[in-house]
Amino acid sequence: MNRAWLIRFKKLGTLLVLFVSFNLSAGPRGVATFESIGIYWEDAEAAGAENECKLEYRVLGTQDWSQGQSLWYDDRGGDYGEPEYRGSLVNLTSNTEYEIKLSLESGETSTTVVTTWSDEFPIAKTIEMPITSSDTLEITESGTPDGYILYTAPAGKTSTLNAKGVLDHNITINASYIIIKGLVLKNASMHSIRLYENAHDVVIDSNKISRWGRIDEDGWGVNADSAIFSNKATVEKIIIQNNNIFEPNADTNNWLEYRESLKTYHPNGPQAITFSETAGNHVIRYNNIYSGPNRYFNDCIGGGVNYSLSGSPNKDSDIYGNYISNCWDDAIESEGANKNVRIWGNYINKAYNAIATAPTSIGPLYIWRNLYGISQKSDLDDWDETDRGGFLKTGQEGMYTGGKIFIFHNTILQPEIGSASESLGARTGLGMGGEMKNVMSRNNILNVIDSNDPSIRGDINDDGDYDYDLYNGRIDGDTSNQQNGLYDMPIYSADFSEEDVFEQGIGEFSLDTKSSGYDGGVILPNFNDEYVGTGPDIGAHENGNSPMIFGPQDIITTSKASDHFEYGNENGGQGWSTSWSLKRDALVQKGGLDVGYYELELLDYDSQAIRTLDLNGASSATLTFYWMSNIQEGFGFNRVEIYDGSWHTIWKTTKQQTGNEFELAEVDLSNYSLISEFKIKFTSRMTDSNTSYFKIDGVKIVFESE
C-alpha cells in the first residue's frame, strides 16, 4: 500500500515541505518444504473476506497454469497477526521453482516465485561413529547451507549409542546444518535426541530409536519424555524421516487408570516426537512410530501448550507418510497456531484420537488422505468393554479459536474381530472432544461404529461447511449440511490387514466400483487432480491409483519374515517358506497384545513351534519377538533355537514374570550360516504345565542382502 511521508526542512527561514510517496508493497511470500508451499499475502490493496483470492501455479518457465485452492482471508488482526490471505499449495515436486499467481475477484493480481526444498543435502564433513558408545554425543559445531556435517556409522557397519539408562540423552544438538543418519539409539534416561536453541536445519534420518524415558514413582512414564524433543522457541526446520521410533522405556496410563500423583485419568507418559512452542517449518515423514504392550505412548507426535498462538508444530510444517500406532491419547497432536500446517497420507492405528486440533487458533490447517484403523480408550481384555474415540478432535478456549480447518479425502476404517460385537474403529468422526469452529469437510469416509454415533458432532452454531462426505452416522448441527453427501456404508475394492500395512508399509484402501462414493466426490483443485474416472472417489485412496505407502522409504533394501498371528492360525504372516509346525499343545489363539489380536502359546512340556525361511544371500539378520513367560521356580525353562545346518540355542529364560507383561527380545543372527532352509524353533520345557506358559507375539526376522 502507498504511504505519504511529510519531511520538513528549514532553510533561510523558509519551510520547505516535501511529499515523498514510497511503495512499500512487498507482494505475496511463500514458505517452502519438500512438497508444499505456504502462501501469505498481507498487502493486497482490496483485501477482504468478500474478495476471493484465487491461486494459480506453474513450474517456472512453463506455459500452462494449474489451479490451487483459493486462499483463506483472516481478517481478525491483533494477536493473530496482520489481516492477510493465507493458504497452501500441496502435492508439489521437491527442488523445483514454482511461479505463483494470486488474483483477487476485484481484478488485482500479484506473483511470486518459490523453490521447494531439495531431498539432497550437500555434505562438507562426515564423522563416523564408533561401533558402540555409552557416551552422549554432544553436537555444537555447525555446518553451513553448502555443507552439512553428517554423523553416521562406518560403511557396512552399525553404530549403537547406548546410554544404558544412566545418561539423559543419546545425542544433544545445539548447532545447525547437521545430519544424524543410520544410527541405533537406545536407553536414554530422558530424551534420546534433544534439540537446543541453536538447532535448525537438522536432518534426523533412518535411525532406530528405542527404550528412552524415565519411570515415575508410581510406575508410569514421565510425561513427554521423547525419542526426539525440543522446547526451544528458536528451533526450526527439523526434518525427521525414515526412522523407526519404538518401545519407550515406560508405559502411559490409559483413560481408565488414575494417576494419584498427578490427580488425573488423562494419559501421561512417553512420546515419540515432542515439539513444544518451537518456530516451526518442520517435516515429519515416512517414519514408523509404534510400540508393544505396556509401553504405550501418551501422544505419538505432540507438543506442550495446546491453547496458544504457536503450539506444535506451529506453522509451515508437514506430517505425512507415517505409520503411527499405540498411544492412549492423540496419534498426531497438532494444536496451537496450525498456520499452514499440512497432515496427509498417514496410517493411524490403536489411538484414542487420530488427529487432535484443539485448538486451531490461526490456521489454515489441511488434513487429507489419512486413514484411521483401531480406536481404543483402554486395554481391557474384552473389546466390547473399552470405548472408542474419534478421527478429528476439536476444541476452543477463549481467544484460541477460529483458525480455518480443511478436512479432505480421509477414511475412517472399521476393523473387525470375531469376538467383538462391534467394529473397532472410531465412534466419532469429526468433532470429538469439543466445539468445532470454521471446519470445512469434503470427500471423507466418515464411517463410525453405529448409525446413532456422530459422523459429525457439532451444534447449530458451529459455522461448519460439511458436504460430499460418505457417512453412516448422524450429522449434528445445521440441516443444510451434506446436501450432496451420501448416507451409506463403503465397500472396498480389496481386503486389508493391519499386519500387512505395518510389515509391508503398503495398503490398498480404494472403494469398489459398486460402492457409494465411487467417482462421487467433488473436484478440489491441487488436492485431487490425480483422480481417475468421471470424478474423484470419496475417501483417502483413489481407485486406479498406486497403493498407499507408509513408513520408511529404505535406501538399503531390507527383507523380512514376520508373523503377528493376526490370521488366527499357523499359516499367517509373510516372508516365510512354510507354515508353523505346532507340536504338543502349541497353538495360536486370541490374547495377543502386539499388532494383531492373537498370540502363539506353548502350554505343555516340550511344546514346539517351528518355521522355515530362506536366508540364502543375506549378509545380516536380526530376530525380534515379544514374549511372556510364567515358570514356577525350578520347573524348567523356555528357549529359542535356530537351525543353520545344526541346531543352536540363541535365547533362553527361566523367568517367572509378574504383571502379565510382554517383553521385547532381540537377537543378532548374523554370525550364523544364513542358509536357504534356515529354521527358528520356540520350545517350552515346563514341568508344571498347569500354571506355566510361554507366549510369543510379533515374531520378525529382518535381513539385508549383499
matplotlib code that plots the C-alpha trace (Angstrom):
import matplotlib.pyplot as plt

x = [0.0, 1.1, 2.0, 2.9, 5.7, 5.9, 9.5, 10.2, 13.4, 14.1, 16.2, 16.7, 13.6, 11.5, 9.6, 10.2, 7.5, 8.4, 5.9, 7.6, 5.5, 7.0, 5.5, 6.0, 4.1, 6.1, 3.6, 2.9, 5.5, 6.0, 7.5, 8.5, 9.0, 9.8, 6.3, 4.3, 4.4, 2.7, 1.5, 0.9, -0.4, -0.7, -0.7, -3.3, -5.0, -8.5, -8.2, -11.3, -13.3, -15.7, -13.0, -11.9, -8.2, -7.7, -4.5, -2.7, 0.8, 3.2, 6.7, 8.8, 9.4, 6.4, 3.3, 0.2, -1.2, -2.7, -5.4, -5.0, -7.4, -8.4, -6.6, -8.5, -8.8, -8.2, -9.4, -9.0, -5.7, -4.2, -2.8, -3.5, -1.1, -1.8, -5.1, -4.0, -4.8, -3.2, -3.2, -1.0, 0.0, 0.4, 1.5, 4.5, 7.9, 11.0, 13.8, 11.6, 10.9, 7.2, 5.7, 2.6, -0.1, -2.7, -5.8, -8.5, -12.1, -11.8, -9.1, -5.9, -3.1, 0.4, 3.0, 6.0, 8.5, 9.3, 11.6, 10.7, 13.4, 15.8, 15.9, 19.7, 21.9, 25.5, 28.0, 31.0, 32.3, 31.4, 32.0, 31.9, 30.6, 32.2, 30.5, 29.4, 29.4, 27.9, 28.6, 26.3, 27.1, 27.1, 27.0, 27.9, 29.8, 27.6, 27.7, 26.6, 23.9, 26.5, 27.9, 26.2, 28.0, 27.0, 27.1, 26.7, 28.1, 31.1, 30.3, 28.7, 28.7, 26.2, 26.8, 24.9, 24.7, 23.6, 23.1, 22.4, 19.7, 22.4, 22.7, 19.8, 20.4, 22.0, 22.5, 22.2, 22.2, 23.0, 24.1, 22.7, 23.1, 23.5, 22.5, 22.1, 21.7, 21.6, 22.4, 20.9, 20.0, 18.8, 18.3, 18.4, 17.1, 15.1, 15.1, 17.1, 17.7, 17.4, 17.5, 18.6, 18.2, 20.8, 19.4, 17.9, 18.2, 18.8, 18.0, 17.3, 17.2, 17.0, 17.7, 16.4, 15.4, 14.1, 13.9, 14.1, 12.4, 12.1, 9.8, 8.0, 7.5, 4.0, 5.4, 4.2, 6.3, 7.2, 5.1, 6.7, 10.0, 10.6, 12.7, 13.1, 12.4, 12.7, 11.0, 13.1, 11.4, 14.2, 14.3, 13.1, 13.5, 13.9, 13.4, 12.5, 12.3, 12.7, 13.1, 11.9, 10.8, 9.5, 9.4, 9.9, 11.1, 7.9, 4.1, 1.4, -1.7, -4.9, -8.2, -9.4, -6.1, -6.0, -2.6, -2.9, 0.4, -1.0, -4.7, -5.9, -7.1, -5.7, -2.9, 0.6, 3.7, 6.4, 6.0, 7.8, 8.3, 7.6, 8.0, 6.7, 6.5, 9.2, 9.5, 8.0, 8.8, 9.4, 8.8, 8.0, 7.7, 7.9, 8.6, 7.4, 6.2, 4.9, 5.2, 4.3, 2.1, 2.6, 4.8, 2.2, 2.7, 0.7, 0.7, 2.8, 3.6, 2.7, 3.7, 3.3, 1.0, -2.1, -4.0, -1.6, -0.7, 2.2, 1.9, 3.0, 4.1, 3.2, 3.5, 4.6, 5.1, 4.2, 3.5, 3.0, 3.5, 4.0, 2.8, 1.6, 0.3, -0.1, -1.0, -3.6, -4.4, -3.6, -1.7, -1.0, -1.5, -1.4, -2.6, -2.0, -1.4, -1.7, -0.7, -0.2, 0.2, -0.4, -1.1, -1.6, -1.2, -0.7, -1.9, -3.0, -3.9, -4.6, -5.0, -7.9, -8.0, -6.3, -5.6, -6.1, -6.6, -7.9, -7.5, -6.5, -6.0, -4.6, -4.9, -5.3, -4.8, -5.1, -5.8, -6.2, -5.9, -5.3, -6.5, -7.7, -7.9, -8.5, -9.6, -9.3, -9.6, -8.2, -6.6, -9.5, -9.3, -12.9, -13.0, -16.7, -15.9, -13.5, -14.8, -13.7, -12.5, -12.7, -10.9, -10.8, -10.5, -11.6, -12.0, -11.8, -10.8, -11.0, -9.2, -7.7, -10.2, -11.3, -8.5, -9.7, -9.5, -9.9, -10.7, -10.5, -10.4, -9.9, -11.0, -12.3, -11.9, -13.9, -11.7, -13.5, -12.6, -14.8, -15.0, -16.2, -19.9, -19.0, -16.3, -13.2, -12.9, -13.9, -17.2, -17.0, -15.9, -15.4, -15.8, -14.5, -14.0, -15.2, -16.7, -15.9, -15.2, -14.6, -14.2, -14.8, -15.1, -15.2, -14.9, -14.3, -15.5, -16.9, -17.8, -18.5, -19.4, -23.2, -25.8, -26.6, -22.9, -21.9, -20.2, -20.1, -20.6, -21.5, -24.2, -26.4, -23.9, -20.6, -20.4, -19.1, -19.3, -19.7, -20.6, -19.8, -18.9, -19.8, -21.2, -23.3, -23.8, -25.7, -24.9, -25.4, -25.9, -27.2, -29.5, -28.2, -25.0, -24.4, -26.7, -24.6, -23.4, -24.1, -25.7, -24.4, -21.6, -18.4, -17.5, -13.7, -12.0, -9.7, -9.3, -6.6, -5.0, -3.3, -0.3, 0.3, 0.2, 2.6, 5.0, 5.0, 4.3, 1.7, -2.0, -5.0, -7.9, -9.9, -13.6, -15.1, -16.7, -20.0, -19.7, -21.4, -18.8, -17.0, -16.5, -18.8, -16.6, -16.2, -13.1, -10.7, -8.0, -4.5, -5.8, -7.3, -6.1, -5.0, -8.5, -9.4, -12.9, -15.7, -15.0, -12.8, -13.6, -14.6, -12.0, -8.3, -7.4, -8.5, -9.4, -6.9, -4.0, -1.0, -1.2, -0.7, 2.8, 3.6, 6.8, 10.5, 11.5, 14.5, 17.7, 19.2, 16.9, 15.8, 13.5, 11.6, 9.7, 7.2, 4.0, 1.8, -0.6, -3.4, -4.7, -5.5, -3.8, -0.4, -0.5, -0.3, 2.4, 4.6, 8.1, 8.2, 8.9, 6.5, 3.7, 4.3, 4.7, 3.0, 3.5, 2.2, -0.3, 1.3, -1.5, -2.4, -5.3, -6.8, -5.0, -2.1, -1.3, 1.0, -0.1, -2.7, -5.3, -3.8, -0.6, 1.4, 1.0, 3.2, 1.4, 3.0, 6.3, 8.2, 5.6, 7.2, 6.6, 9.0, 9.1, 11.4, 12.6, 15.1, 18.1, 20.4, 22.3, 21.6, 24.5, 23.0, 19.8, 18.1, 15.3, 12.9, 9.8, 7.6, 7.4, 5.7, 6.6, 5.4, 7.5, 7.4, 10.9, 12.8, 10.2, 12.0, 12.8, 11.8, 14.2, 14.6, 16.8, 17.8, 18.9, 21.7, 22.8, 22.8, 20.7, 21.9, 20.2, 20.2, 17.9, 16.7, 14.7, 13.8, 12.0, 8.7, 7.2, 4.9, 2.5, 1.4, 3.6, 5.1, 8.8, 10.8, 13.7, 16.3, 18.9, 21.6, 21.7, 24.5, 27.2, 25.2, 25.1, 22.2, 21.1, 18.0, 16.5, 17.0, 14.7, 13.5, 12.1, 10.3, 10.3, 8.8, 10.4, 8.0, 7.3, 4.4, 2.1, -1.0, 0.1, 3.1, 3.0, 5.3, 3.5, 5.0, 3.9, 5.3, 7.9, 10.1, 13.4, 14.8, 17.7, 19.7, 21.0, 24.6]
y = [0.0, 3.6, 5.9, 9.6, 10.9, 14.6, 15.8, 19.4, 21.3, 24.8, 26.8, 30.6, 31.0, 29.2, 26.0, 23.6, 20.8, 17.7, 14.9, 11.6, 8.6, 5.2, 2.0, -0.5, -3.3, -6.5, -8.7, -12.3, -14.5, -18.3, -20.6, -23.9, -27.5, -30.5, -30.9, -27.8, -24.1, -21.9, -18.6, -15.3, -12.1, -9.3, -6.1, -6.6, -3.3, -4.6, -7.4, -8.7, -11.8, -11.0, -10.5, -14.1, -14.7, -17.3, -19.2, -20.5, -22.0, -23.5, -24.7, -21.6, -21.4, -23.5, -22.1, -23.6, -22.6, -25.1, -24.1, -24.3, -23.9, -20.2, -18.6, -18.1, -14.5, -14.0, -10.5, -10.8, -9.0, -8.1, -11.1, -13.3, -11.3, -8.8, -9.5, -11.4, -14.1, -17.5, -20.9, -23.7, -25.4, -29.2, -32.2, -30.4, -31.7, -31.2, -28.9, -27.1, -23.4, -22.5, -19.3, -18.4, -16.0, -14.6, -12.9, -11.1, -11.1, -7.4, -7.7, -7.1, -9.6, -10.4, -13.1, -14.6, -17.4, -20.0, -23.0, -26.2, -27.9, -30.4, -34.0, -33.9, -32.4, -31.4, -32.9, -31.0, -33.4, -37.0, -38.1, -41.9, -43.0, -45.9, -49.3, -49.0, -46.0, -45.3, -41.6, -38.7, -37.3, -33.5, -31.6, -27.9, -27.5, -26.2, -26.9, -24.5, -24.4, -25.5, -28.3, -30.3, -32.3, -35.9, -38.2, -41.9, -45.4, -46.7, -48.1, -51.6, -51.3, -50.5, -47.8, -48.2, -45.3, -47.0, -44.6, -47.7, -45.8, -43.7, -40.6, -38.3, -38.3, -40.3, -37.1, -33.4, -30.9, -27.2, -26.5, -26.1, -27.9, -31.3, -34.8, -37.8, -40.9, -44.6, -44.9, -47.1, -45.1, -46.7, -46.5, -42.7, -42.0, -38.9, -37.9, -39.8, -36.7, -33.3, -30.1, -26.9, -23.2, -23.1, -26.1, -25.5, -27.2, -30.6, -33.9, -37.0, -39.8, -43.6, -44.2, -46.8, -45.2, -47.2, -47.5, -43.9, -42.1, -42.2, -44.3, -42.1, -43.2, -44.5, -46.9, -44.9, -43.0, -39.3, -37.2, -36.1, -37.9, -38.3, -40.0, -36.5, -33.5, -29.7, -26.9, -24.0, -21.2, -20.7, -24.3, -24.6, -26.7, -30.0, -32.9, -36.3, -39.0, -42.8, -43.6, -46.5, -45.0, -47.7, -49.2, -46.4, -47.5, -46.9, -47.1, -44.4, -44.7, -45.1, -43.3, -45.8, -45.7, -43.0, -41.5, -40.4, -38.4, -36.3, -36.4, -37.3, -40.0, -38.2, -40.2, -39.1, -40.8, -41.0, -39.7, -40.4, -36.7, -33.6, -30.1, -27.6, -23.9, -24.2, -21.9, -24.5, -25.2, -28.9, -32.0, -35.4, -38.0, -41.7, -42.9, -46.0, -45.0, -47.9, -49.8, -53.0, -53.8, -52.0, -49.3, -47.2, -43.5, -40.6, -38.8, -40.3, -36.8, -33.9, -30.8, -28.9, -25.9, -26.6, -23.3, -20.9, -18.9, -21.2, -24.7, -27.8, -27.9, -24.2, -23.2, -24.1, -27.8, -31.1, -34.5, -37.3, -40.8, -42.1, -45.3, -44.2, -46.6, -47.4, -44.3, -43.6, -40.1, -38.5, -40.1, -36.6, -33.7, -30.6, -27.9, -24.2, -21.9, -24.5, -21.8, -23.5, -26.9, -29.9, -33.5, -36.2, -39.7, -41.2, -44.6, -44.3, -47.3, -48.1, -44.5, -42.8, -39.9, -39.9, -36.2, -33.5, -29.9, -28.4, -25.6, -24.2, -20.6, -19.1, -21.6, -22.7, -26.4, -29.0, -32.7, -35.0, -38.7, -40.1, -43.5, -44.4, -48.0, -49.2, -46.7, -47.6, -45.9, -48.6, -52.1, -54.2, -57.8, -57.6, -55.4, -54.7, -53.1, -50.4, -47.3, -45.7, -42.2, -40.1, -39.2, -35.4, -33.9, -30.3, -27.7, -24.0, -21.8, -18.1, -16.3, -19.6, -20.3, -19.6, -20.8, -22.4, -26.3, -28.2, -31.9, -33.6, -37.3, -39.1, -42.6, -44.0, -47.8, -50.2, -53.2, -56.2, -59.1, -62.1, -62.0, -58.3, -57.5, -54.1, -53.0, -51.4, -48.1, -44.5, -43.8, -40.1, -38.8, -35.1, -33.0, -35.4, -33.7, -30.1, -27.4, -27.3, -23.9, -22.9, -26.5, -27.5, -31.2, -32.7, -36.2, -38.1, -41.5, -40.9, -44.5, -44.7, -47.8, -47.2, -45.2, -43.4, -42.3, -38.9, -38.9, -35.1, -33.9, -30.3, -27.8, -25.4, -22.6, -24.3, -22.4, -25.6, -26.4, -30.2, -31.8, -34.6, -37.0, -40.7, -41.3, -43.7, -41.9, -38.8, -35.3, -32.7, -29.0, -27.2, -29.4, -27.6, -29.6, -32.7, -31.7, -33.7, -36.2, -39.9, -41.8, -45.3, -47.8, -48.0, -51.1, -51.5, -53.0, -55.2, -56.8, -55.4, -56.3, -54.2, -56.6, -56.2, -52.4, -52.5, -55.0, -54.1, -50.3, -50.5, -50.8, -50.8, -48.8, -47.7, -48.0, -50.8, -49.7, -50.7, -48.7, -45.4, -42.7, -44.2, -41.3, -39.4, -36.7, -33.1, -31.7, -30.0, -28.3, -29.3, -31.9, -34.5, -33.6, -37.3, -38.7, -41.4, -41.7, -39.2, -37.7, -38.2, -41.1, -40.3, -41.4, -41.5, -43.8, -43.2, -46.4, -46.9, -45.2, -47.0, -48.5, -46.1, -46.2, -45.6, -45.7, -45.6, -45.3, -47.5, -46.7, -50.0, -52.8, -55.0, -58.0, -59.5, -62.6, -61.8, -63.1, -61.2, -64.2, -61.9, -64.6, -66.7, -69.9, -71.3, -70.0, -66.3, -63.6, -63.0, -63.9, -67.5, -70.7, -72.8, -72.6, -73.0, -76.7, -76.8, -79.7, -80.8, -78.1, -75.3, -73.2, -69.8, -68.2, -64.9, -62.8, -61.2, -57.6, -56.7, -55.5, -58.2, -59.8, -63.3, -64.9, -68.1, -70.1, -73.0, -74.6, -78.0, -79.7, -79.8, -77.8, -76.6, -74.1, -74.4, -72.3, -72.1, -69.2, -68.6, -66.5, -67.5, -64.4, -62.4, -60.5, -60.0, -60.8, -59.9, -61.7, -59.8, -61.1, -60.3, -62.9, -63.6, -66.5, -68.0, -70.8, -72.0, -71.8, -75.0, -76.3, -75.8, -73.2, -71.7, -71.3, -70.3, -72.2, -71.7, -74.2, -73.3, -76.9, -77.7, -76.5, -73.7, -72.2, -68.4, -67.3, -68.9, -67.9, -69.4, -66.3, -66.2, -62.9, -60.7, -58.1, -60.2, -58.0, -58.8, -58.1, -57.5, -59.8, -59.1, -61.5, -60.9, -63.9, -62.5, -64.9, -68.0, -69.6, -67.8, -70.7, -71.4, -73.8, -71.6, -72.6, -71.0, -73.0, -71.9, -74.6, -74.8, -77.2, -76.5, -79.4, -77.7, -77.4, -76.5, -72.9, -72.4, -70.9, -69.4, -66.8, -65.3, -62.4, -60.2, -62.6, -60.8, -61.6, -58.7, -59.3, -57.4, -58.8, -58.4]
z = [0.0, -0.6, 2.2, 2.2, 4.4, 5.4, 5.6, 6.8, 6.1, 7.5, 5.1, 5.1, 7.2, 4.6, 5.4, 2.6, 2.5, 0.5, 0.0, -0.9, -1.9, -1.1, -2.5, 0.4, -1.2, -0.8, -2.5, -1.6, 0.1, 0.2, 2.8, 1.3, 2.4, 0.1, -1.4, -0.1, -0.1, 2.5, 0.9, 2.6, 1.1, 3.6, 1.5, -1.2, -1.8, -1.9, 0.7, 2.4, 3.1, 0.3, -2.3, -3.2, -3.8, -6.5, -6.6, -9.7, -10.1, -12.6, -12.8, -13.6, -17.3, -18.4, -20.1, -18.5, -15.2, -12.7, -10.2, -6.5, -3.6, -3.1, -0.1, 3.1, 4.3, 8.0, 9.0, 12.8, 13.1, 16.5, 18.3, 15.3, 13.1, 10.3, 8.3, 5.3, 2.8, 3.7, 2.2, 0.8, -2.4, -1.9, -3.9, -5.4, -6.5, -4.5, -5.6, -8.1, -8.8, -8.9, -10.1, -8.1, -9.2, -6.9, -8.3, -6.4, -7.7, -7.9, -10.5, -8.5, -9.2, -7.8, -8.4, -6.6, -7.2, -4.5, -4.7, -2.8, -0.7, -2.2, -1.0, -1.4, 1.3, 0.5, 2.9, 4.0, 6.6, 7.7, 11.3, 11.6, 15.0, 17.0, 16.7, 20.3, 22.6, 26.0, 25.9, 25.0, 21.5, 22.1, 18.8, 19.0, 15.6, 12.8, 9.2, 6.5, 3.9, 1.4, 3.6, 6.3, 9.0, 8.8, 11.8, 10.7, 11.1, 9.2, 5.8, 6.2, 10.0, 12.7, 15.3, 18.6, 21.1, 24.3, 27.2, 29.5, 31.4, 33.1, 30.7, 30.0, 26.2, 23.4, 21.4, 22.1, 19.2, 19.7, 16.2, 12.6, 9.3, 10.9, 9.7, 12.1, 9.9, 10.3, 14.0, 16.7, 19.8, 22.9, 26.7, 27.2, 30.6, 29.4, 25.7, 23.1, 20.9, 22.4, 20.3, 21.9, 20.9, 18.1, 16.3, 12.9, 9.5, 11.2, 9.5, 11.6, 9.1, 9.1, 12.7, 15.2, 18.5, 21.5, 25.2, 26.2, 29.2, 32.9, 35.1, 37.7, 41.3, 40.5, 37.9, 34.9, 32.5, 32.9, 30.6, 27.3, 27.7, 24.0, 21.3, 19.8, 21.9, 21.8, 23.7, 22.4, 20.6, 18.1, 16.8, 13.2, 10.0, 11.7, 9.3, 10.8, 8.2, 7.6, 11.3, 13.4, 16.7, 19.1, 22.6, 25.1, 28.5, 30.3, 29.9, 29.7, 31.8, 29.8, 30.3, 33.0, 35.0, 37.6, 38.5, 42.1, 42.0, 39.1, 40.2, 36.7, 34.5, 31.5, 29.9, 30.8, 29.6, 26.9, 23.4, 20.1, 19.0, 21.1, 19.7, 22.3, 21.2, 18.5, 15.5, 13.1, 9.4, 10.3, 8.2, 9.8, 7.1, 6.4, 10.0, 11.8, 15.2, 17.2, 20.5, 22.1, 25.1, 28.4, 26.7, 25.0, 24.1, 25.5, 22.1, 19.4, 17.9, 20.1, 21.9, 25.1, 25.4, 23.4, 23.8, 22.3, 19.2, 18.4, 19.9, 17.9, 15.2, 15.0, 11.3, 7.8, 8.7, 7.1, 8.6, 6.1, 5.0, 8.6, 10.2, 13.7, 16.4, 20.1, 22.1, 24.7, 23.6, 20.2, 17.4, 16.0, 18.3, 16.0, 18.4, 18.6, 15.6, 12.9, 10.4, 7.1, 8.7, 6.5, 7.6, 4.9, 3.9, 7.4, 8.6, 12.2, 14.4, 18.1, 19.3, 21.2, 18.7, 15.3, 14.9, 17.6, 16.6, 19.9, 19.1, 15.7, 16.7, 13.5, 10.6, 7.9, 8.8, 6.0, 6.8, 3.8, 2.7, 6.2, 7.3, 10.8, 12.0, 15.6, 18.1, 21.8, 25.1, 27.3, 27.2, 28.7, 27.6, 26.3, 23.2, 23.9, 27.2, 26.0, 24.5, 21.2, 20.3, 17.2, 14.0, 14.5, 18.0, 18.2, 20.9, 21.7, 24.7, 24.9, 22.1, 20.9, 18.2, 14.7, 12.5, 9.3, 9.1, 5.8, 6.0, 2.6, 1.5, 4.8, 5.6, 8.9, 8.7, 10.9, 11.6, 12.9, 15.2, 15.6, 19.4, 19.4, 18.8, 17.3, 14.9, 16.4, 14.6, 15.7, 17.4, 16.4, 13.0, 13.2, 16.4, 19.1, 22.5, 22.0, 19.8, 16.2, 14.6, 11.0, 9.7, 6.0, 5.1, 1.6, 0.2, 3.5, 4.5, 8.0, 8.8, 12.5, 14.6, 14.8, 13.0, 16.3, 16.6, 15.2, 11.8, 12.5, 16.1, 16.3, 17.1, 15.2, 15.6, 14.8, 11.4, 9.7, 6.0, 5.5, 2.2, -0.3, 2.5, 2.7, 6.2, 8.2, 11.4, 12.4, 11.3, 14.1, 13.6, 10.6, 8.5, 5.3, 5.6, 3.5, 0.7, -1.7, 0.9, 0.7, 3.6, 3.1, 4.0, 2.0, 0.0, -0.5, -3.6, -1.6, 1.8, 4.0, 7.3, 10.0, 9.9, 6.2, 6.5, 9.4, 7.9, 4.3, 4.6, 1.8, 1.6, -0.9, 0.5, -2.6, -3.0, -5.1, -8.4, -6.9, -3.7, -2.9, -3.2, -6.2, -8.6, -6.2, -4.8, -5.7, -7.5, -5.1, -7.2, -6.2, -3.7, -6.1, -9.5, -10.0, -9.9, -12.4, -14.0, -14.1, -10.8, -7.7, -5.4, -1.8, 0.8, 1.1, -1.8, -5.5, -7.3, -10.1, -8.3, -6.9, -3.4, -0.5, 1.2, 4.8, 6.9, 6.0, 2.3, 2.8, 0.9, 1.7, 0.6, 3.5, 3.6, 6.5, 7.6, 10.2, 12.0, 14.4, 14.4, 13.3, 10.9, 14.0, 12.7, 11.8, 8.2, 8.8, 8.3, 5.3, 4.0, 5.3, 3.3, 5.4, 7.9, 11.6, 12.6, 16.0, 18.4, 21.9, 22.9, 20.9, 19.4, 18.1, 19.9, 21.0, 23.5, 21.7, 22.7, 19.9, 16.4, 16.0, 18.3, 18.6, 20.0, 19.9, 23.1, 24.3, 27.2, 27.8, 28.4, 25.1, 23.2, 20.0, 17.1, 14.1, 10.9, 7.9, 5.8, 3.1, 4.2, 1.3, 0.1, 3.2, 4.7, 8.1, 10.0, 13.3, 15.2, 17.4, 19.2, 22.2, 24.9, 28.2, 30.5, 33.7, 35.1, 38.6, 40.2, 39.5, 37.0, 33.7, 31.1, 27.7, 24.8, 21.2, 18.7, 15.1, 12.5, 10.1, 9.4, 13.0, 16.0, 18.2, 21.3, 20.9, 23.7, 27.0, 30.0, 33.4, 34.4, 36.4, 35.3, 37.3, 36.0, 33.0, 30.6, 27.3, 26.9, 23.7, 22.8, 20.1, 18.8, 16.1, 13.7, 11.5, 12.9, 11.9, 8.5, 6.7, 4.5, 2.3, 4.9, 7.9, 10.8, 14.0, 16.9, 20.1, 22.8, 26.3, 28.8, 31.7, 34.0, 35.8, 32.8, 34.9, 35.6, 33.3, 29.8, 27.1, 25.0, 21.8, 19.6, 16.9, 15.5, 13.0, 11.2, 9.2, 6.9, 4.3, 1.0, -0.1]

ax = plt.figure().add_subplot(projection="3d")
ax.plot(x, y, z, "-o")
ax.set_aspect("equal")
plt.show()
